[in-house]
Amino acid sequence: MAQGRWWSGSRAWSAQWWWVVIAVVGLGLVAWINSPLVARWFGGERQVARLAGTPPFRAGQRVLLLAPHPDDETLCCGGTVQQAQAAGAEVFIAWMTAGDGFEFDAALTEHVLVPRPHNMRALGQTRAGEAERAAAVLGVPADHTFMLGYPDGGLFRLFTTNYATPFTAPRTQASRVYVTGALTPGHAFTGRNLETDLRRVLDRVQPDVVLAPAPQDFHADHHTLSYIALRLMGERQQEDRLRFWVVHGGVEWPLPKGLHPTLGLTLPPRAARLPWQKVALTPEQEQVKLSAVNTYQTQTRVMGRFMRAFVRENELLSPAPLPEHPTPAEETTPPGEVGPEDGGFGVLQP
């Protein structure tokens, strides 16, 4: 009987210690994700401080920013856009999709429990409007923007199995470009049509610099656009005009979450070995970038802490899509998959 009481007491004591361990680990994770102090100690700011700056923009240059979804252009490059225009360059933005694939976002925006295809299409229209307003905040006029309107979450399909055969987006049930103000309304959702539209944009803009997602970005729409940009610029023998950025860069990146404008944006874990250069932002440029981020109310109500975490003292651009000396894992692991040294799935929201 005494032995039974001892065993019960021992189990209760062990259970209590497990709760203590869980609480300590939980608090540690909260600090890791949210604490500026932890970020300063362990976040890699010293590494970023040693990076060279990007080459300055010049008057008369034409800069084209390729964004998979509305808001990507602001998160990656809101300060870069301002600096280019301040130097006298012209900036153009092309969005590949209207961001109509985020069902939880549609449920909140459309005030429905289960979004239907028409709700998802309404979300796409709303996000396209937000994109134009955010571009205006950054100083990019409407006639310098292009909404292509292909399916959110479907670019890899268009790049592969639906290059010639029209794709029907499962959430919107659309198979053609439907967004008001799109570059080519009614274009069927095929990879060939997407590339035709992008070539049309390139012909119209004649860019000296193209800002595009890096192949290491976890989101499938992002790294697919990277492949397409590399191919189309390669056709023109202008690959050296590409500059690469990352938004979905690894588990919980960027850290800490939330608005911390006095911290630096550290290297994304999934692409840490790219030859990064930094774009140092002024406090005024950070404030304008924040205003552009806040324009995306459909997104900030869902993941505002993630989005505002990009408002930092710097942005990051790489002049190359791959490290100079890739590791075996980097050579064999497709972007968007988890390699042996990558424990992160990133943030998947558009």
C-alpha positions as CSV (number, residue, x, y, z in Angstrom):
1,M,0.0,0.0,0.0
2,A,2.8,2.4,0.9
3,Q,4.6,1.4,-2.3
4,G,1.4,2.3,-4.3
5,R,1.2,5.7,-2.7
6,W,4.9,6.3,-3.4
7,W,4.4,5.3,-7.1
8,S,1.3,7.6,-7.4
9,G,3.2,10.5,-5.8
10,S,6.2,9.9,-8.1
11,R,4.0,10.0,-11.2
12,A,2.3,13.2,-10.0
13,W,5.7,14.8,-9.3
14,S,6.9,13.7,-12.8
15,A,3.8,15.1,-14.5
16,Q,4.3,18.4,-12.7
17,W,7.8,18.7,-14.0
18,W,6.7,17.9,-17.5
19,W,4.3,20.9,-17.3
20,V,7.2,23.1,-16.0
21,V,9.3,22.0,-19.0
22,I,6.5,22.6,-21.4
23,A,5.9,26.1,-19.9
24,V,9.6,27.0,-20.1
25,V,9.9,25.8,-23.7
26,G,6.7,27.7,-24.6
27,L,8.1,30.9,-23.0
28,G,11.3,30.4,-24.9
29,L,9.5,30.1,-28.2
30,V,7.5,33.2,-27.5
31,A,10.7,35.1,-26.7
32,W,12.4,33.7,-29.8
33,I,9.5,34.8,-32.1
34,N,8.7,38.2,-30.5
35,S,11.6,39.6,-28.4
36,P,13.8,42.3,-30.0
37,L,16.5,41.4,-27.4
38,V,16.7,37.8,-28.5
39,A,16.9,39.1,-32.1
40,R,19.8,41.4,-31.3
41,W,21.7,38.6,-29.5
42,F,21.1,35.8,-31.9
43,G,19.4,37.1,-35.0
44,G,22.4,37.8,-37.3
45,E,22.3,41.6,-37.4
46,R,26.1,41.8,-37.2
47,Q,26.2,39.6,-40.3
48,V,23.9,41.9,-42.2
49,A,25.8,45.0,-41.0
50,R,28.9,43.6,-42.8
51,L,27.0,43.3,-46.1
52,A,27.9,45.6,-49.0
53,G,25.2,48.0,-50.2
54,T,23.4,47.6,-53.5
55,P,24.6,49.7,-56.4
56,P,22.8,53.0,-56.5
57,F,20.0,53.6,-59.0
58,R,20.5,56.1,-61.7
59,A,18.3,58.7,-63.3
60,G,16.5,57.4,-66.4
61,Q,16.7,53.7,-65.3
62,R,13.6,51.6,-65.7
63,V,13.0,49.2,-62.8
64,L,10.4,46.4,-63.1
65,L,9.2,44.6,-59.9
66,L,7.6,41.2,-60.5
67,A,5.3,40.3,-57.6
68,P,3.5,36.9,-57.4
69,H,0.7,38.4,-55.2
70,P,-0.5,41.8,-54.1
71,D,1.6,42.8,-51.0
72,D,4.8,41.0,-52.1
73,E,6.1,44.1,-53.8
74,T,5.8,46.1,-50.6
75,L,7.2,43.5,-48.2
76,C,10.3,42.8,-50.3
77,C,11.0,46.1,-51.8
78,G,8.9,49.0,-50.5
79,G,12.0,51.0,-49.6
80,T,13.9,50.0,-52.7
81,V,11.1,51.3,-54.8
82,Q,11.3,54.7,-53.0
83,Q,15.0,54.9,-53.4
84,A,14.9,54.1,-57.1
85,Q,12.3,56.9,-57.7
86,A,14.3,59.3,-55.6
87,A,17.3,58.7,-57.8
88,G,15.2,59.5,-60.9
89,A,14.4,56.0,-62.0
90,E,11.0,54.9,-63.2
91,V,9.4,52.0,-61.3
92,F,6.9,49.6,-62.7
93,I,5.1,46.7,-60.9
94,A,3.5,43.6,-62.4
95,W,1.4,41.3,-60.2
96,M,1.0,37.7,-61.5
97,T,-2.1,36.9,-59.5
98,A,-4.8,38.9,-57.6
99,G,-4.2,36.9,-54.4
100,D,-7.6,35.1,-54.6
101,G,-6.6,31.8,-53.0
102,F,-6.6,32.5,-49.3
103,E,-9.9,31.0,-48.0
104,F,-9.6,32.2,-44.4
105,D,-9.0,35.7,-45.7
106,A,-12.1,35.5,-47.9
107,A,-14.2,34.3,-45.0
108,L,-13.3,37.4,-43.0
109,T,-13.4,39.8,-45.9
110,E,-16.7,38.5,-47.3
111,H,-18.3,37.8,-43.8
112,V,-19.1,34.1,-44.7
113,L,-18.4,30.9,-42.8
114,V,-17.6,28.9,-46.0
115,P,-16.3,31.0,-48.9
116,R,-17.8,30.1,-52.3
117,P,-16.1,30.7,-55.6
118,H,-17.8,34.1,-56.0
119,N,-16.5,35.1,-52.6
120,M,-13.0,34.1,-53.6
121,R,-13.3,36.1,-56.8
122,A,-14.5,39.1,-54.8
123,L,-11.4,38.8,-52.6
124,G,-9.3,38.9,-55.8
125,Q,-11.0,42.1,-56.9
126,T,-10.5,43.6,-53.4
127,R,-6.8,42.7,-53.2
128,A,-6.2,44.1,-56.7
129,G,-7.6,47.4,-55.5
130,E,-5.4,47.3,-52.5
131,A,-2.4,46.7,-54.7
132,E,-3.1,49.8,-56.7
133,R,-3.5,51.9,-53.5
134,A,-0.3,50.5,-52.0
135,A,1.6,51.3,-55.2
136,A,0.3,54.8,-55.1
137,V,1.5,55.1,-51.5
138,L,5.0,54.1,-52.7
139,G,4.8,56.7,-55.5
140,V,4.2,54.3,-58.4
141,P,1.5,55.7,-60.7
142,A,-1.4,53.5,-61.9
143,D,-0.1,53.6,-65.5
144,H,3.1,52.0,-64.3
145,T,1.3,48.9,-62.9
146,F,0.1,45.7,-64.5
147,M,-2.3,43.2,-63.1
148,L,-2.0,39.9,-64.9
149,G,-4.7,38.1,-62.8
150,Y,-3.6,34.4,-63.1
151,P,-4.6,31.9,-60.4
152,D,-3.2,32.4,-56.9
153,G,-1.5,29.1,-55.9
154,G,-1.6,27.9,-59.5
155,L,1.6,29.2,-61.1
156,F,3.5,25.9,-60.8
157,R,0.6,24.2,-62.5
158,L,0.8,26.7,-65.4
159,F,4.5,26.2,-65.6
160,T,4.2,22.4,-65.9
161,T,1.0,20.4,-66.5
162,N,-1.1,23.4,-67.7
163,Y,1.3,25.1,-70.0
164,A,-0.9,24.7,-73.0
165,T,-4.1,23.3,-71.4
166,P,-6.3,25.7,-69.5
167,F,-6.3,25.3,-65.7
168,T,-9.4,25.8,-63.6
169,A,-8.6,27.3,-60.2
170,P,-10.2,25.1,-57.5
171,R,-11.1,28.0,-55.2
172,T,-12.5,30.5,-57.7
173,Q,-13.6,28.0,-60.3
174,A,-12.2,30.5,-62.8
175,S,-10.3,29.3,-65.9
176,R,-9.8,32.8,-67.4
177,V,-8.5,36.2,-66.2
178,Y,-11.5,37.9,-64.6
179,V,-10.0,40.7,-62.6
180,T,-11.2,44.2,-63.5
181,G,-8.4,46.2,-65.1
182,A,-6.3,43.2,-65.9
183,L,-3.7,43.4,-68.7
184,T,-5.5,40.8,-70.9
185,P,-9.1,40.2,-69.7
186,G,-10.4,36.7,-70.7
187,H,-7.0,35.1,-71.2
188,A,-7.2,31.4,-70.4
189,F,-5.2,30.2,-67.5
190,T,-2.3,28.6,-69.3
191,G,1.5,28.9,-68.8
192,R,1.8,30.0,-72.4
193,N,-0.6,32.9,-71.9
194,L,1.2,33.9,-68.7
195,E,4.5,34.0,-70.5
196,T,2.9,36.0,-73.4
197,D,1.6,38.6,-71.0
198,L,5.0,38.8,-69.2
199,R,6.8,39.3,-72.5
200,R,4.3,42.0,-73.3
201,V,5.2,43.7,-70.0
202,L,8.9,43.4,-70.7
203,D,8.5,44.8,-74.2
204,R,6.6,47.7,-72.9
205,V,8.8,48.5,-69.9
206,Q,12.2,47.6,-71.4
207,P,13.6,47.3,-67.9
208,D,17.2,48.0,-66.9
209,V,16.6,46.2,-63.6
210,V,14.1,43.4,-62.8
211,L,13.3,42.6,-59.1
212,A,12.1,39.0,-58.9
213,P,11.6,36.3,-56.2
214,A,14.6,34.1,-55.6
215,P,14.4,30.3,-56.4
216,Q,14.8,29.5,-52.7
217,D,11.6,31.3,-51.6
218,F,9.4,28.6,-50.1
219,H,6.0,29.6,-51.7
220,A,5.4,27.7,-54.9
221,D,4.1,30.8,-56.7
222,H,7.2,32.7,-55.8
223,H,9.9,30.2,-56.9
224,T,7.9,29.4,-60.0
225,L,7.9,33.1,-61.0
226,S,11.7,33.0,-60.4
227,Y,12.1,30.2,-63.0
228,I,9.9,32.1,-65.5
229,A,11.8,35.3,-65.0
230,L,15.1,33.6,-65.4
231,R,13.9,32.0,-68.7
232,L,12.4,35.1,-70.2
233,M,15.3,37.3,-69.3
234,G,17.7,34.6,-70.6
235,E,15.9,34.7,-73.9
236,R,16.8,38.4,-74.1
237,Q,20.4,37.7,-72.8
238,Q,19.6,40.0,-69.9
239,E,19.9,37.7,-66.9
240,D,22.4,40.1,-65.4
241,R,19.6,42.6,-65.0
242,L,17.8,40.4,-62.4
243,R,17.9,41.1,-58.7
244,F,16.4,38.6,-56.3
245,W,14.5,38.9,-53.0
246,V,12.8,36.5,-50.6
247,V,9.5,36.8,-48.6
248,H,8.9,33.2,-47.4
249,G,12.4,32.5,-46.1
250,G,12.1,29.8,-43.4
251,V,10.5,29.0,-40.1
252,E,9.0,32.2,-38.6
253,W,11.4,34.4,-40.6
254,P,11.7,37.4,-40.3
255,L,12.2,37.5,-36.5
256,P,11.0,39.0,-34.3
257,K,7.4,39.3,-35.4
258,G,5.7,42.6,-35.4
259,L,6.8,46.2,-36.1
260,H,10.5,46.8,-35.1
261,P,11.8,49.6,-37.3
262,T,15.1,49.9,-35.4
263,L,16.1,46.3,-36.1
264,G,17.8,45.0,-39.3
265,L,16.2,42.5,-41.6
266,T,18.4,39.4,-41.2
267,L,19.3,36.8,-43.9
268,P,16.5,34.3,-44.7
269,P,17.5,30.8,-43.6
270,R,16.4,29.2,-46.8
271,A,18.6,31.5,-48.8
272,A,21.3,32.5,-46.4
273,R,24.2,31.6,-48.8
274,L,23.1,33.9,-51.6
275,P,25.5,36.9,-52.2
276,W,23.2,39.3,-50.4
277,Q,23.5,43.1,-50.6
278,K,21.6,45.4,-48.3
279,V,19.4,48.4,-49.1
280,A,19.7,50.8,-46.1
281,L,16.4,52.6,-45.4
282,T,15.8,55.9,-43.8
283,P,13.2,56.3,-41.0
284,E,11.1,58.3,-43.5
285,Q,11.3,55.4,-46.1
286,E,10.3,52.9,-43.4
287,Q,7.3,55.0,-42.5
288,V,6.1,55.1,-46.1
289,K,6.6,51.4,-46.4
290,L,4.6,50.8,-43.2
291,S,1.8,52.9,-44.7
292,A,1.8,50.8,-47.9
293,V,1.8,47.6,-45.8
294,N,-1.2,48.9,-43.8
295,T,-3.1,49.4,-47.1
296,Y,-3.5,45.7,-47.3
297,Q,-6.2,45.4,-44.7
298,T,-7.4,42.1,-46.0
299,Q,-4.0,40.7,-45.1
300,T,-3.0,42.6,-42.0
301,R,-6.1,41.5,-40.2
302,V,-4.9,37.9,-40.6
303,M,-1.1,38.1,-40.5
304,G,-0.3,41.7,-39.6
305,R,2.7,40.8,-37.4
306,F,4.3,38.8,-40.2
307,M,3.8,41.6,-42.7
308,R,5.0,44.5,-40.4
309,A,8.1,42.5,-39.5
310,F,9.4,43.5,-43.0
311,V,9.5,47.1,-42.0
312,R,13.1,47.2,-40.9
313,E,16.3,49.3,-41.3
314,N,17.2,47.5,-44.5
315,E,15.9,45.3,-47.3
316,L,17.9,42.5,-49.0
317,L,18.7,41.9,-52.7
318,S,20.9,39.3,-54.3
319,P,22.5,39.8,-57.8
320,A,22.5,36.0,-58.3
321,P,19.8,33.3,-57.9
322,L,22.2,30.7,-56.5
323,P,25.2,30.6,-54.2
324,E,28.6,30.8,-56.0
325,H,29.5,27.3,-54.6
326,P,26.2,25.4,-53.9
327,T,26.3,22.5,-51.5
328,P,25.1,19.0,-52.6
329,A,21.8,19.6,-50.9
330,E,21.3,22.9,-52.7
331,E,22.1,21.2,-56.0
332,T,19.6,18.3,-55.5
333,T,16.8,19.7,-53.3
334,P,14.1,21.5,-55.4
335,P,13.2,24.9,-54.0
336,G,10.0,24.7,-52.0
337,E,11.0,21.3,-50.6
338,V,12.7,20.6,-47.3
339,G,16.3,19.7,-47.6
340,P,18.6,17.9,-45.1
341,E,19.7,21.2,-43.6
342,D,16.4,23.0,-43.8
343,G,13.9,22.5,-41.0
344,G,11.6,25.2,-42.1
345,F,8.3,25.4,-43.9
346,G,8.0,29.2,-43.9
347,V,4.8,31.2,-44.0
348,L,2.5,30.0,-46.8
349,Q,-0.1,32.7,-46.9
350,P,-0.1,34.7,-50.2
